[in-house]
Amino acid sequence: MNKFGSNTKKIFWGLAFIFAAAFVILSPMMGFAGVGFWDIFWTIVSVSMLITGIAYFSPFKILFSLAILGIVYAEQLGIGAITPWPILVAALLLSIGLSILFKRSPVFKIYTHNDFYKYAKYQHQDQYAKHNQQDLEIKVDEKDD
């Protein structure tokens, strides 16, 4: 079951697009120098990835959202010399390392043909056992007469 319901996602993305539209309209009037539409867009996408990554403890989502934020705001953070590839490679290596250290069971199981065959086989055996049990009861009743 999802930790975030579909209503929460709808509200979040709806508000994100409303704020983005307001920013597009208000940015020329308010004089947001150095902050453009795409900076805000990637910030919203990264923050949403970061929140879901923390909620599900997904190292990939957490580290790549931080890497994207680092790339978007490299000039303000003073890390322009190490963007974008070194940050992306470091995020990839860190996420692989953390995934190996903190391995969790998969949320979804991928079923193969053999899994369905086994299930059908067991289901068939259960029906066969019930059928034999009914026959046995009938036979017991016949012996009592």
C-alpha positions, 0 to 999 in steps of 0.5 A, spaced: 500 500 500 502 506 498 504 511 503 502 517 499 495 516 497 493 518 490 489 525 493 496 527 496 499 526 489 494 530 486 494 536 491 501 536 490 502 536 483 496 541 482 499 546 487 506 545 484 503 547 477 499 553 480 505 556 483 509 555 477 504 558 473 504 564 478 512 564 477 511 565 470 507 571 470 510 574 476 517 573 475 518 579 470 514 584 474 517 582 481 525 582 478 527 575 480 534 575 477 538 569 476 532 564 477 528 562 471 522 558 470 526 551 469 530 552 475 523 552 479 521 547 475 527 542 476 527 544 484 519 542 484 521 535 481 527 534 485 523 536 492 518 531 490 523 526 488 526 527 495 520 527 499 518 520 496 525 517 496 525 519 504 518 516 505 520 509 501 527 510 503 530 509 496 537 511 496 537 512 488 531 517 489 534 521 495 541 522 492 539 523 484 534 529 487 540 532 491 544 531 485 539 535 480 538 540 486 546 541 486 546 542 478 541 547 478 544 551 484 551 550 482 553 557 481 549 559 488 553 553 492 559 555 489 560 548 486 560 549 478 567 546 477 564 539 479 557 539 475 554 536 472 558 529 471 562 528 477 555 529 481 551 525 477 557 519 477 558 520 485 550 520 486 550 513 482 556 510 486 553 512 492 546 510 491 549 503 488 553 502 495 547 504 499 542 499 496 547 494 497 548 495 504 541 497 506 538 492 501 530 491 502 525 486 500 522 488 493 515 491 494 513 488 488 514 480 486 515 479 478 511 473 477 513 468 472 510 462 468 512 457 473 509 461 479 502 461 476 503 453 474 505 452 481 499 456 484 494 452 479 497 445 481 496 447 488 489 449 487 488 443 483 490 439 488 486 442 493 480 441 489 482 434 488 483 433 495 476 436 496 473 431 491 476 425 494 474 427 501 466 427 498 467 420 495 470 418 501 464 420 505 459 417 500 463 411 501 462 411 508 455 412 508 454 406 503 458 402 508 453 404 514 447 401 510 
